[in-house]
Amino acid sequence: MTNPNPSAGLLERLFKLSENKTTFRTEILAGLTTFLTMCYIIIVNPLILSETGMDHGAVFVATCLAAAIGCLVMGVVANYPIALAPGMGLNAYFTYSVCLGMGVEWQTALAAVFVSGLVFIAISMFKIREAIVNAIPMSLKFAIGGGIGLFLALVALKNSGIIVANQATLVGLGDLKQPTVLLTLLGFFLTVIMHHYKVRGAIIISILAVTGIATALGLNEFKGVVGTIPSIAPTFMQMNFENLFSASLVGVIFVFFLVDLFDSTGTLVGVSHRAGLLKDGKLPRLKKALFADSTAIVAGAALGTSSTTPYIESSAGVAAGGRTGLTAVVVGLLFLACLFLAPLAQSVPGFATAPALLFVGVLMIQGITNIEWDDITEAVPAFLTIVFMPFAYSIADGIAMGFISYALVKLFTGKARTVPYMVWIIAVLWVIKFVAFGG
């Protein structure tokens, strides 16, 4: 007897729906749920990266395509319900630390992202990635996430005008009566309230609500919702590898690599644990999942966006019942459909996305509660990692101070033998960089 629904049979063979105790309908709804929680990136990412001089429309297309590629490869090859897109924090580092802070051209920064992706592919093939992650102290892992959260918060507060430069105190409170400041605060609290009540797509709803109010008040120009797909030519294959391997830019590659290393690995394990996909505490098909992640980074850089990484928002889809790669495939297809929404993305002002950055900062800093604050040899390096990121306006400097202080504190408190060799290597490399080339 022939199968009355050949497509259903194909999906069953490809994603093993019955084996994972899920259904086609459940996976579709899970994919939609995940998409709604993370689709804000198609608006936020072009706004952030365009500050480097990159073409907004091209970055929008690159963001949609990089997310779609990452999701499709993760779904079809690795069969996990984990979605990918250009990462928050990594895009801020790309723009504010590397391009604007160091004066690096965005073409060279894209080349750094591309190389970091190739390094990922190489180390994923030989299980070096897991070894590096396991060697880094947990306190520094949590501190890096928390520091990036504060960095994003500072970027959001600065861009919205809530925090402004002050000659006497370096920074100070801005004019809270400004309409854009009030709309930023409104957007943030809307997001918080909707998140509390578990409203799907709280962040994107907040962004669109603030945009709508700003447009109605004459503070913003609305350019429409649907339109033609912008050209990707201004960013496609525009990477510049000249002088990429100077000491300062090798450090940039290292930071892209290190931040995404923790972010992606932690997300893969965390979401898979929540979905009940771990076997004896380990992730089956890990190499395939890492391949999807690495491929998305390389493809994203070639298209014209900062590092692509697994999204913790995938846990929303898992909570809705997603258990297979079909969930990720649905997210990928929805990102492709977003290619026609370029006018809407271009209609969103910066102060409408500031609440999203601020809220993501809240989510990222939560991990610092897991730091061993009672152990001063763990607390001090973690603290320095966290505070140096926003105060030095550099994720890289925060990571450097964390590793250097960790090695020194352990050395002078008689605990040098407890320091993993990888920490010593990273700390020494940062010291050499600072001595030879300054901050």
N, C-alpha and C positions, 0 to 999 in steps of 0.2 A: 504493500500500500504506500502510495507516495505521500510525502509530507504536504499537507494543505497549505502550509505557510513556510516556504523555503527560506525567507529572510529570517524568520524566527529560529529555524534550525541553524543558520549560519551564525547568528548572534550567540546561540547556545554553545556552539563549538568554539567560537572565538573567545568568549568571555566567561564560559562555564557558569552561567547564571544559576542553574539548579544546584550545582556543587557548592556555590557560595550562598545558597538559601536566599536568593533574591529574584526579582522579576523584572521584565522589561519596563513596566510602568514605574516601578520603584526607582530604577536606575535613571529614568528620564527625569522624574521629579527631584531626585538627588542632585543630578547635574544642574538643573535649573536653580536649585537652592544654592549650590556652591557658586554658580555664576553671579547670582544676585548679590552675594556677599563680597565678591572681589572685582566686579566689573568697574568699580570706581577707578581702577588703575588706567583705563583707557582715556580718562579725563585728566587724572593727576599726573601721570607719567609724561605726556607731551608738554604740559605746563612747566614741569620741573626741568626737563631736558632742553626745552626751547630757550631757557635762560642762558645756555652756553652758546647760543647762536644757531642751533640746529633748527631746521625747518619744522614747524609745528605739525603740519599736515603729514609730512613724511614720517615723523616720529609716531604719530597716531597710527598710521598704517603698520609701521614696524612693530608697535606694541601689540596690535591685534594679531598680526601674523606670528610673532614670536610666541605669544601665549597659545595660539592655535596649534603651532607645531609641537610645543612642549606637551600640551594636553593630549594630542593625538598619539604622539610617540609613547607617552606614559600609559595611555589607555590600551593601545593595540599591542605594543611590545611587552610592557611590564604587567599589564592587566591590574592596575591599582586605581582606586577612585580618588586620585590625587591630582589636582589641577596646578598648572604652572603659569607664571606671568612675570614680567619685569618686576624685580623686588623693590619694595619700599625700604629705604635705608641705603641700599646699594645705588639707587638712582640719585639720592641726596648726596652721597659721597662722590659720585661721578660728577655732579654739577658743582656743588658748593666747595668741596675739598680739592678735587683734582683740577677741574677746569677754571673755576673762578678763584679758588684759593692759591693754587700752584701756577696758574697761568698756562696750563697745558691745553692745547687745541683739542676740540672734541673729537677730531679724526684720530688723534693719537690715543685719546682715552678709549675710544672704541677698539683700537688695536690691542690695548691692554686687556680689555674685557675678552676679546677673541682669544688671546694667548692664555688667559686664565682658564677659559673653557677647554682649550687643548690640553692644558696641564691636568684638568679634571678627568678628561677622557683617559689620559695616560695612567694616572694613579688609580683610577677605578678599575682598570684592567688587572692590576696586581695587588689589590686589597690594601694598598698603602693608605687609602682614604680613611678606612676604619681605624688603622693603626694611629694615624695622626689625631683623629677625633678622640680616641681613647686615651691618648697620651696627654692631652691638654686638661689641666685641673678643672673640675666642675665649677669652682668659684669664678674662674676667668670666663668660662663659657656663659654663665648667667650674667656676669658683669658686662660682657660685650653686648648682649641683647639689651640690657637695661640702659647702657650708655647710648646706644643707637636710639632708643626710645626718647631719651632726653634731648638728643641731637635733633630728632625730628620735631620735638615739641618746640625747641628754640627756633627752628626754621619756620614753623607755622606761626609762632607768635611774632616773629620779625616780619614775615611777609604780609601779615594781616594788619600790622601797625599797632598791635597790642603792646609790644616791646619795641622801644626805639633807642637809638644811640643817645648817650648823655655824656657830655664832656667832663662833668664832675665825678660821676659814678660809673662810667663806661656804658651802662645800660640803664634804662628807666621805663616807667609805665607811660604808654602813649595816651593820646586823647580818646578816652572811652566814649565820648559823645559823637565821634565820627560814625557815619552810617555804615561804612564798611567794617569797622570794628564791631559794632553792634550786631551786624549780620553774621560775622564770624562766630561771635559768642552764641548767637541764636542757633546757628548750624551745629555747633559743638554739643549744646545741651539737647537739641533735637536728636542727635545721634545717640547720646547717652541714654535718653529716655526710651527710644525705640529699641536699643540694644537690651535694655533691662527687660522689656516686654517681649524680647525674642522676635522682633519684627524682621522678616527677611529683607535684606538689602537696605539696612538702616543707613549705611554710609552713603550709598548712591542716592537714596531718597533725600537725605539731608542736602547733598550737593545740588540736586535739581531744585529743591525747595528754595534754597538761598539764591540760586540763579534766577528763578522765577520772580522772587520778591525784588531782587536788584533790578531786573529788567522792567518790572512794573513801576519802580520808583525812578526810572531813567538813569540808573547808575551803571547800566550794562547794555551792550548791543546784542540783541538776539539774532542769530544768523540762520535759524531754521533747525530742523531735526534731521531730515534725510536729504542726501545729495550725492553727487558723484564721488568716487573714491579718489582721494588726493594722490598725486604722483609720489612714489617712494624714491625716485631718482636722486633727490638731494642728499639722502643718507645711505642709499644702497651701495655696499662695497666701497665706502669712502674711507676705510681704515688707512691710517698712515703709520707704517712701521719704522720710519726713519727716527733714529735716536731713541727708540723704544726701550732699549736695554741699557740706558744710562742708569746710574745708581738710584736716582730719585724715582724713576719710572718703574724700575724693578720692584721698588717698595710699593708702588701703586698696584702692580700686578699681584703682589703678595697679599695686599689687603683685600682686593676683590676675591682672591682665592680663599683667604682665611674666613672672611665674613660669610661668604656663600657656603663654605664648607660646613660651618656650624649650623647656619640657617637651614640649609637643605636637608642635612642629615637628621637634625632634630625634628624637622617637620615630617620627614618620611617615617621616622620611628614613632613619633607621637600620634600622628593620624592613623597609622596602621595599627597601633596598640588600641586606640579607641574603636576601631572597626573590628577588632578581634582577629586580625590577620597575621599576628606574630606567631611563630612556631618555636616553642621552647625559648622564648625571649628574643628570637632572631627573625629577621625579615627575609622570607623566601624571595627568590628572584631579585635580590638586592642589586646584583650587578646590572640587571636590565633597567631597574629604576634609576640607578646612577647614570646609566647610558642615556636615558631620556633627559635627565637633568643637564648633563654635559652637552648633549646635542642642542638643547634649547639655548644654552649660553652662547655657543659658537654661532648658531643660526641667527640669534637675536643681534649679536654684534655685527654680523655681515649685513643684516637688514637695516640696522641703525638704532639700536636701543641698548641700554645698560643691562647688566646681568639678569637673566631669567632664572627663577627659582621656584621650588614648590611653595604653595600658599597654605598657611595654617588655617585659612578660611575653608579649606577642604573638609575640615572637621564638621562644618555645618551640613554638608552633603552626606557625610557618614552618619550623622545624627538622624538624617532623613531617610536612612536605609541604604545608602550607596555602599556597595561592597566590591564592585568590579571596575574594570577599565572603561566600561560603557559610560559610567558617570563622567569620567574625564573626557571621553570622546564628545559627549553632549556639550560640555563646557567649551571644548575646542571649536565645535561647530557654531556655537553662539557667539564666540569671539569673531569668527569669520563673518557672521551676519552683521556684526557691529561696524564693519568696514564702511557701510553706507551711512553711518551716523556722524561723519566728520563735522558737518555744520553744528551739530549739538555740542560736540566736544570743544569746538572753537568758540562757542558761545559762553562757556563757563569761565568766569573771572577767577583770578588767583585767590581772592579772599573767600570764595565759595569752596575751594579745596583745602584751605587751611584747617578747617575743623576735622577733615579726614586725617591729615598728618598728625594733628594733636591727639586724636582718638587712637590712632595706631601706636603713638607713643605710650599711651596708657596701657595698651595691651602688651607692648614689648617690655615695659619696665617691671611687670608683675613677677618675672622670674627671679628678681634679686632677693625675694623672700627665701629662696632656697640656698642662699650663700651662708656659710658658717660664720656669722658675725661674731660669735663668741670666741673664735680662734683668730687672734690679731694677725697672725701670719697669713691667713686667708683673707681677712677683712680689709687690710690695708691695700694690697694689690687690686682687689676688686673695687674698692672705693676710688682709687686713683684712675682705674680704667673708666669708671662711670663718669667722674667729674671732668676728666680731661677732654672727653669727646665734645661736650657742649662748650666748655670754657675755652678750649683751644680751637673750637670750631673745626674739629678734624677727627674723624673716626680712626684714622691711621695713628695719630698721636696718642689717642686713648689706648689703643691696642698695644702700642710700643711701651707706654708707661706701665701698663699692667704686667707685661711679660718681664720687663727689666726689674721692676720692684718686687715681683714674685721671687725671682731668682736671688736678688740681693737680700731680701728679708729672710728667706729660708737659709741662705748662706750664713748670715750673721746671728742667727738664732739656733745654730747647730742642727738644722734640718736639711742640709744640702743633699743628703742621700735620698730624701723623699721627693726631690724635684725630678720629674721626667726629663730624659735627655733632650726631648724635642723642645721643651721650654728653654733649656740652656742654649740650644742652637738658635732659636728665634730671638732670645734676649740679646745674644752676642751680635747677631746680624743687625738688630736695631741700634745697638750701641755704636757699631762701626759706621752705620749710616749717619747717625747724629754727629759723631766726631769728625767724619770726613766731609760731610756735606751740610751739616747744620740741621735746623728744624724744618 
